[in-house]
Amino acid sequence: MNRNLLYTLLFSVLVSSLYADSVTVKASKQLIENVKTSSPSPSEILVESKDGTKQTFKKNQITVVTSPVVWEDAKPAEKPGFFSRMFGSGKKEETKEAEVTGAATEEKKEEPKSFFDRRFPEIAMGTMAILWILLP
């Protein structure tokens, strides 16, 4: 009996996290879309948005409509490699110089660099380290 209850609760928690909801606040007629809702107590509903903000409402204050999740994963920005940060010319210096000269209003568009151009410092240092180990 207790296992079935536990499995049911676990399943309901997992399924409820797979859905996004549209919440309408009755008093202000404000529509909040693409949020996750949960019920921490029988009389309250917790509304969590994608940016991490949480709001608590009474059940009689809002209307909840469930729909599938459409949250997209944030793509991390490409970070420069260890040796590129040490030996490469930094973009921070270029932006500082542009701000000083007043050319910050013009956007500089860089062409995409090849793999070899982006990773040359790492390849060079790795090759030197391997040669230092192999050659006496």
MDAnalysis code that builds the backbone (N, CA, C; Angstrom):
import MDAnalysis as mda
import numpy as np

u = mda.Universe.empty(408, n_residues=136, atom_resindex=np.repeat(np.arange(136), 3), trajectory=True)
u.add_TopologyAttr("name", ["N", "CA", "C"] * 136)
u.add_TopologyAttr("resid", np.arange(1, 137))
u.add_TopologyAttr("resname", ["MET", "ASN", "ARG", "ASN", "LEU", "LEU", "TYR", "THR", "LEU", "LEU", "PHE", "SER", "VAL", "LEU", "VAL", "SER", "SER", "LEU", "TYR", "ALA", "ASP", "SER", "VAL", "THR", "VAL", "LYS", "ALA", "SER", "LYS", "GLN", "LEU", "ILE", "GLU", "ASN", "VAL", "LYS", "THR", "SER", "SER", "PRO", "SER", "PRO", "SER", "GLU", "ILE", "LEU", "VAL", "GLU", "SER", "LYS", "ASP", "GLY", "THR", "LYS", "GLN", "THR", "PHE", "LYS", "LYS", "ASN", "GLN", "ILE", "THR", "VAL", "VAL", "THR", "SER", "PRO", "VAL", "VAL", "TRP", "GLU", "ASP", "ALA", "LYS", "PRO", "ALA", "GLU", "LYS", "PRO", "GLY", "PHE", "PHE", "SER", "ARG", "MET", "PHE", "GLY", "SER", "GLY", "LYS", "LYS", "GLU", "GLU", "THR", "LYS", "GLU", "ALA", "GLU", "VAL", "THR", "GLY", "ALA", "ALA", "THR", "GLU", "GLU", "LYS", "LYS", "GLU", "GLU", "PRO", "LYS", "SER", "PHE", "PHE", "ASP", "ARG", "ARG", "PHE", "PRO", "GLU", "ILE", "ALA", "MET", "GLY", "THR", "MET", "ALA", "ILE", "LEU", "TRP", "ILE", "LEU", "LEU", "PRO"])
u.atoms.positions = np.array([
    [0.832, -1.187, 0.000],
    [0.000, 0.000, 0.000],
    [0.874, 1.248, 0.000],
    [1.874, 1.272, 0.895],
    [2.750, 2.438, 0.984],
    [3.613, 2.579, -0.272],
    [4.041, 1.467, -0.849],
    [4.831, 1.540, -2.078],
    [4.019, 2.138, -3.216],
    [2.780, 1.717, -3.336],
    [1.936, 2.254, -4.407],
    [1.737, 3.752, -4.232],
    [1.532, 4.194, -3.022],
    [1.372, 5.618, -2.748],
    [2.654, 6.370, -3.087],
    [3.788, 5.811, -2.693],
    [5.081, 6.433, -2.984],
    [5.317, 6.505, -4.492],
    [5.051, 5.414, -5.208],
    [5.235, 5.416, -6.659],
    [4.296, 6.412, -7.341],
    [3.072, 6.504, -6.848],
    [2.115, 7.441, -7.424],
    [2.573, 8.879, -7.220],
    [3.030, 9.200, -6.022],
    [3.521, 10.548, -5.749],
    [4.762, 10.867, -6.571],
    [5.677, 9.932, -6.659],
    [6.890, 10.133, -7.446],
    [6.559, 10.339, -8.926],
    [5.666, 9.531, -9.442],
    [5.258, 9.651, -10.840],
    [4.582, 10.996, -11.100],
    [3.733, 11.411, -10.191],
    [3.031, 12.692, -10.387],
    [4.001, 13.869, -10.338],
    [5.024, 13.802, -9.477],
    [6.020, 14.871, -9.416],
    [6.835, 14.906, -10.703],
    [7.226, 13.740, -11.202],
    [8.008, 13.691, -12.433],
    [7.195, 14.158, -13.637],
    [5.946, 13.763, -13.722],
    [5.110, 14.155, -14.850],
    [4.783, 15.637, -14.785],
    [4.561, 16.150, -13.583],
    [4.226, 17.573, -13.482],
    [5.398, 18.462, -13.868],
    [6.627, 17.982, -13.726],
    [7.774, 18.791, -14.129],
    [7.974, 18.769, -15.640],
    [7.279, 17.882, -16.358],
    [7.403, 17.809, -17.801],
    [6.453, 18.759, -18.518],
    [5.597, 19.426, -17.802],
    [4.610, 20.308, -18.418],
    [4.847, 21.749, -18.024],
    [4.570, 22.642, -18.943],
    [4.596, 24.073, -18.666],
    [3.147, 24.547, -18.668],
    [2.885, 25.576, -17.944],
    [1.518, 26.018, -17.766],
    [1.365, 27.471, -18.176],
    [0.125, 27.833, -18.428],
    [-0.248, 29.230, -18.604],
    [-1.119, 29.592, -17.412],
    [-0.729, 30.611, -16.689],
    [-1.435, 31.015, -15.485],
    [-2.073, 32.371, -15.734],
    [-3.351, 32.489, -15.400],
    [-4.061, 33.754, -15.511],
    [-4.472, 34.205, -14.117],
    [-4.035, 35.393, -13.727],
    [-4.418, 35.960, -12.438],
    [-5.786, 36.599, -12.627],
    [-6.773, 36.171, -11.837],
    [-8.147, 36.630, -12.024],
    [-8.328, 38.108, -11.714],
    [-7.671, 38.616, -10.688],
    [-7.883, 40.003, -10.272],
    [-7.356, 40.990, -11.311],
    [-6.131, 40.784, -11.800],
    [-5.533, 41.741, -12.745],
    [-5.616, 41.269, -14.194],
    [-6.127, 40.066, -14.421],
    [-6.232, 39.453, -15.750],
    [-4.870, 39.397, -16.444],
    [-3.837, 39.202, -15.647],
    [-2.477, 39.085, -16.159],
    [-2.241, 37.637, -16.571],
    [-1.669, 37.435, -17.752],
    [-1.383, 36.111, -18.271],
    [0.112, 35.846, -18.152],
    [0.460, 34.762, -17.479],
    [1.860, 34.352, -17.327],
    [1.986, 33.027, -18.063],
    [2.789, 33.004, -19.124],
    [2.908, 31.812, -19.953],
    [4.237, 31.117, -19.727],
    [4.227, 29.821, -20.039],
    [5.429, 28.987, -20.021],
    [6.084, 28.971, -18.650],
    [5.315, 28.605, -17.638],
    [5.804, 28.504, -16.266],
    [5.537, 27.103, -15.742],
    [6.246, 26.735, -14.696],
    [6.017, 25.471, -14.011],
    [5.231, 25.758, -12.744],
    [4.240, 24.938, -12.473],
    [3.447, 25.124, -11.263],
    [3.574, 23.894, -10.390],
    [3.525, 24.115, -9.097],
    [3.511, 23.031, -8.129],
    [2.648, 23.469, -6.964],
    [2.268, 22.503, -6.152],
    [1.370, 22.788, -5.045],
    [2.050, 22.419, -3.726],
    [2.707, 23.388, -3.045],
    [3.375, 23.081, -1.786],
    [2.388, 22.840, -0.641],
    [1.210, 23.436, -0.715],
    [0.179, 23.212, 0.301],
    [-1.158, 23.090, -0.419],
    [-2.172, 22.570, 0.241],
    [-3.460, 22.370, -0.435],
    [-4.136, 23.651, -0.910],
    [-3.830, 24.786, -0.308],
    [-4.520, 26.013, -0.687],
    [-3.654, 26.972, -1.516],
    [-2.401, 26.629, -1.782],
    [-1.508, 27.520, -2.511],
    [-0.909, 26.825, -3.729],
    [-0.550, 27.637, -4.719],
    [0.137, 27.142, -5.921],
    [1.392, 27.974, -6.114],
    [2.514, 27.291, -6.300],
    [3.799, 27.951, -6.535],
    [4.032, 28.011, -8.040],
    [4.282, 29.215, -8.562],
    [4.512, 29.436, -9.992],
    [5.970, 29.814, -10.165],
    [6.699, 29.002, -10.966],
    [8.125, 29.248, -11.200],
    [8.342, 29.522, -12.682],
    [8.986, 30.654, -12.982],
    [9.234, 31.004, -14.377],
    [10.624, 30.543, -14.804],
    [10.917, 30.702, -16.085],
    [12.178, 30.216, -16.645],
    [13.381, 30.924, -16.041],
    [13.247, 32.216, -15.726],
    [14.374, 32.962, -15.182],
    [14.607, 32.695, -13.698],
    [13.804, 31.839, -13.079],
    [14.031, 31.437, -11.696],
    [13.169, 32.156, -10.670],
    [12.355, 33.112, -11.091],
    [11.501, 33.810, -10.136],
    [10.343, 32.917, -9.724],
    [9.990, 32.998, -8.469],
    [8.913, 32.179, -7.921],
    [7.867, 33.086, -7.304],
    [6.607, 32.741, -7.540],
    [5.494, 33.479, -6.957],
    [4.523, 32.472, -6.371],
    [3.886, 32.841, -5.276],
    [2.905, 31.984, -4.640],
    [1.539, 32.646, -4.728],
    [0.537, 31.876, -5.160],
    [-0.822, 32.373, -5.287],
    [-1.772, 31.425, -4.565],
    [-2.913, 31.949, -4.140],
    [-3.990, 31.117, -3.620],
    [-4.671, 30.445, -4.805],
    [-5.228, 29.259, -4.589],
    [-5.850, 28.526, -5.686],
    [-7.040, 29.262, -6.280],
    [-7.765, 30.021, -5.465],
    [-8.944, 30.707, -5.983],
    [-8.594, 32.022, -6.689],
    [-7.337, 32.461, -6.656],
    [-6.921, 33.703, -7.299],
    [-6.478, 33.519, -8.743],
    [-6.164, 32.280, -9.145],
    [-5.601, 32.067, -10.479],
    [-6.316, 30.936, -11.206],
    [-6.117, 30.907, -12.523],
    [-6.580, 29.815, -13.367],
    [-5.356, 29.247, -14.079],
    [-5.206, 27.914, -14.029],
    [-4.030, 27.263, -14.601],
    [-4.456, 26.422, -15.797],
    [-3.761, 26.611, -16.935],
    [-3.984, 25.809, -18.129],
    [-2.663, 25.126, -18.456],
    [-2.646, 23.781, -18.496],
    [-1.401, 23.053, -18.751],
    [-1.142, 22.953, -20.246],
    [0.129, 22.946, -20.616],
    [0.566, 22.793, -22.001],
    [1.968, 22.208, -21.993],
    [2.471, 21.684, -23.122],
    [3.807, 21.087, -23.133],
    [4.915, 22.114, -22.915],
    [6.036, 21.637, -22.412],
    [7.183, 22.497, -22.124],
    [7.842, 22.937, -23.425],
    [8.188, 24.218, -23.519],
    [8.908, 24.732, -24.678],
    [10.154, 25.500, -24.251],
    [10.660, 25.234, -23.066],
    [11.859, 25.907, -22.597],
    [13.032, 25.417, -23.417],
    [13.860, 26.341, -23.863],
    [15.051, 25.994, -24.614],
    [16.260, 26.079, -23.698],
    [17.209, 25.187, -23.930],
    [18.433, 25.223, -23.141],
    [19.293, 26.387, -23.601],
    [19.862, 27.076, -22.648],
    [20.751, 28.188, -22.978],
    [22.073, 27.617, -23.486],
    [22.544, 28.158, -24.596],
    [23.805, 27.696, -25.150],
    [24.941, 28.457, -24.478],
    [25.904, 27.726, -23.914],
    [27.016, 28.431, -23.278],
    [27.901, 29.095, -24.325],
    [28.418, 30.236, -23.968],
    [29.312, 30.961, -24.870],
    [30.643, 30.222, -24.960],
    [31.269, 30.298, -26.114],
    [32.539, 29.612, -26.300],
    [33.609, 30.317, -25.488],
    [34.256, 29.568, -24.632],
    [35.310, 30.134, -23.797],
    [36.658, 29.868, -24.461],
    [37.563, 30.813, -24.381],
    [38.881, 30.572, -24.971],
    [39.642, 29.532, -24.148],
    [40.543, 28.843, -24.807],
    [41.340, 27.834, -24.134],
    [42.325, 28.451, -23.153],
    [42.971, 27.600, -22.395],
    [43.887, 28.048, -21.354],
    [45.029, 28.871, -21.941],
    [45.690, 28.334, -22.964],
    [46.831, 29.026, -23.534],
    [46.404, 30.218, -24.387],
    [45.208, 30.150, -24.957],
    [44.712, 31.303, -25.714],
    [44.509, 32.490, -24.791],
    [44.051, 32.219, -23.581],
    [43.883, 33.311, -22.625],
    [45.231, 33.869, -22.194],
    [46.240, 32.988, -22.115],
    [47.554, 33.449, -21.661],
    [48.308, 34.205, -22.748],
    [48.313, 33.666, -23.977],
    [49.168, 34.210, -25.018],
    [48.419, 34.950, -26.113],
    [47.133, 34.714, -26.235],
    [46.373, 35.334, -27.320],
    [46.059, 36.786, -27.018],
    [45.794, 37.527, -28.084],
    [45.405, 38.919, -27.872],
    [43.967, 38.916, -27.395],
    [43.722, 39.579, -26.307],
    [42.402, 39.552, -25.690],
    [41.422, 40.480, -26.368],
    [40.171, 40.079, -26.414],
    [39.119, 40.928, -26.963],
    [38.800, 42.065, -26.001],
    [39.085, 41.852, -24.718],
    [38.824, 42.896, -23.733],
    [39.670, 44.132, -24.014],
    [40.927, 43.903, -24.411],
    [41.803, 45.034, -24.714],
    [41.287, 45.795, -25.927],
    [40.789, 45.072, -26.940],
    [40.277, 45.715, -28.140],
    [39.051, 46.555, -27.824],
    [38.181, 46.048, -26.969],
    [36.975, 46.807, -26.639],
    [37.319, 48.024, -25.800],
    [38.321, 47.911, -24.938],
    [38.727, 49.073, -24.144],
    [39.296, 50.162, -25.043],
    [40.123, 49.755, -26.007],
    [40.693, 50.733, -26.932],
    [39.604, 51.378, -27.777],
    [38.616, 50.595, -28.184],
    [37.532, 51.133, -29.006],
    [36.700, 52.134, -28.214],
    [36.499, 51.872, -26.941],
    [35.738, 52.802, -26.109],
    [36.499, 54.105, -25.915],
    [37.819, 54.004, -25.773],
    [38.624, 55.200, -25.564],
    [38.638, 56.058, -26.819],
    [38.768, 55.424, -27.987],
    [38.837, 56.188, -29.227],
    [37.475, 56.631, -29.728],
    [36.427, 56.126, -29.153],
    [35.087, 56.528, -29.560],
    [34.541, 55.694, -30.696],
    [35.197, 54.621, -31.037],
    [34.737, 53.771, -32.127],
    [33.821, 52.664, -31.624],
    [33.343, 52.786, -30.421],
    [32.480, 51.751, -29.846],
    [31.117, 51.728, -30.507],
    [30.745, 52.801, -31.177],
    [29.443, 52.825, -31.833],
    [29.414, 51.929, -33.061],
    [30.549, 51.752, -33.692],
    [30.620, 50.870, -34.847],
    [30.894, 49.453, -34.364],
    [30.077, 48.533, -34.838],
    [30.275, 47.150, -34.445],
    [31.282, 46.500, -35.380],
    [32.271, 45.860, -34.787],
    [33.258, 45.154, -35.584],
    [32.786, 43.716, -35.745],
    [32.629, 43.311, -36.978],
    [32.204, 41.950, -37.250],
    [33.425, 41.137, -37.613],
    [33.657, 40.100, -36.819],
    [34.804, 39.243, -37.055],
    [34.369, 38.047, -37.874],
    [35.243, 37.625, -38.748],
    [34.974, 36.427, -39.525],
    [35.193, 35.221, -38.628],
    [34.451, 34.155, -38.843],
    [34.678, 32.954, -38.050],
    [36.070, 32.390, -38.321],
    [36.749, 32.022, -37.255],
    [38.107, 31.503, -37.392],
    [38.071, 29.985, -37.523],
    [39.080, 29.444, -38.187],
    [39.162, 28.000, -38.336],
    [39.620, 27.383, -37.016],
    [39.500, 26.066, -36.948],
    [39.894, 25.359, -35.732],
    [41.368, 25.596, -35.428],
    [42.202, 25.539, -36.450],
    [43.636, 25.711, -36.244],
    [43.949, 27.115, -35.741],
    [43.266, 28.122, -36.277],
    [43.502, 29.493, -35.825],
    [43.080, 29.694, -34.370],
    [41.997, 29.030, -33.974],
    [41.521, 29.198, -32.601],
    [42.375, 28.438, -31.589],
    [42.902, 27.295, -31.967],
    [43.606, 26.426, -31.020],
    [45.113, 26.357, -31.232],
    [45.700, 27.276, -31.971],
    [47.133, 27.233, -32.242],
    [47.992, 27.268, -30.973],
    [47.724, 28.146, -30.004],
    [48.579, 28.150, -28.811],
    [48.550, 26.824, -28.052],
    [47.385, 26.202, -27.936],
    [47.309, 24.919, -27.235],
    [48.063, 23.832, -27.987],
    [47.917, 23.819, -29.322],
    [48.602, 22.811, -30.133],
    [50.107, 22.997, -30.042],
    [50.586, 24.239, -30.118],
    [52.023, 24.507, -30.057],
    [52.601, 24.095, -28.705],
    [51.951, 24.480, -27.624],
    [52.460, 24.126, -26.295],
    [52.392, 22.615, -26.059],
    [51.334, 21.968, -26.531],
    [51.230, 20.516, -26.385],
    [52.308, 19.796, -27.162],
    [52.584, 20.266, -28.372],
    [53.643, 19.668, -29.191],
    [55.002, 19.846, -28.525],
    [55.265, 21.034, -27.985],
    [56.542, 21.239, -27.291],
    [56.654, 20.350, -26.063],
    [55.559, 20.158, -25.319],
    [55.597, 19.316, -24.123],
    [55.863, 17.851, -24.516],
    [55.235, 17.374, -25.577],
    [55.456, 15.997, -26.024],
    [56.888, 15.821, -26.514],
    [57.408, 16.777, -27.274],
    [58.792, 16.676, -27.733],
    [59.766, 16.732, -26.572],
    [59.478, 17.521, -25.558],
    [60.367, 17.614, -24.384],
    [60.416, 16.278, -23.651],
    [59.283, 15.568, -23.628],
    [59.241, 14.266, -22.948],
    [59.916, 13.203, -23.786],
    [59.666, 13.201, -25.110],
    [60.186, 12.138, -25.978],
    [61.662, 12.278, -26.297],
    [62.130, 13.490, -26.526],
    [63.524, 13.683, -26.895],
    [64.382, 13.920, -25.648],
    [65.488, 13.220, -25.564],
    [66.343, 13.406, -24.373],
    [67.155, 14.684, -24.434],
])
